[in-house]
Each structure stands twice: as structure tokens, then as C-alpha cells.
Amino acid sequence: MATRHQVRQSVISLLYAFELNSKNNTFVDEILDEKKIRNEQKNFTLNLYYGILDNLDKIDERLNLFLNENKITDLGHIERAILRLGAYELLFTDTPSAIIINEAIELAKELANDNSPKFINGVLDSLIKAKE
């Protein structure tokens, strides 16, 4: 059974593929099968993924408030996907913010460049503070 961390890795893969495939979702089952995401974890993954897509404009609008001179579209695909996942969970789920931020930092350490964990932490922390 996949862990929640593996689920989040899969969501990042799905968001990355979504952008590279001209907003076409034909790859979803293939990626989930490849990563062995099944049953309840598959439902959790799909809820996160489609929740992000359904709220993408709202998420990007909120994130842009904390990106200073940058915009979400100026970021790399992986950083953008991690921020969108973190922002979605912060804004639309009951997952504790400490878990969300820790997961986002770990994903950035694994998948993005060396400066990304600190950057992602700062943006999501600002989002939490504005939400309170």
C-alpha cells in the first residue's frame, strides 16, 4: 500500500504530466499503475489531483500574492506543482498545516533544485499566516 508521501509524489507527477501534455488527462491511469497507487490511496490521489485542477485559478491567484515579483507561471514545473499541491491542501483540506509544509519541503528536496525547499517553505508559510 502506498504511503501518503508516495501519493503526493504521484500528484506531482500527474500535475507535471498535465502541463506537458497540453492539459490532456490520458496519462492518469498509466502513472498511477506505474507508481502502484491503488484502492484508497488511488482515491486520495485522484481527489487531490482533480481538486487542484478544479480550483487551479483560485490556487494560482492566492499563490501569486506571495511570489513577490514572480508569478506562478514563471516557476519551474516541479516547484509550481509542489506549491499548487501544498496550497490546495492548506486551503481546501483538513490536513494539519505542519504536515503539509513538511511534505512540500521533502518533495522539493527530492524533486527540485537546492533552493526550492526554502522557497516553497516561505511561500506556503506566508499563505498560512494570511489564512489565519
Helices and strands as residue ranges (DSSP letters): H 4-20, H 28-34, H 39-54, H 56-64, G 72-74, H 77-92, H 97-111, H 116-131
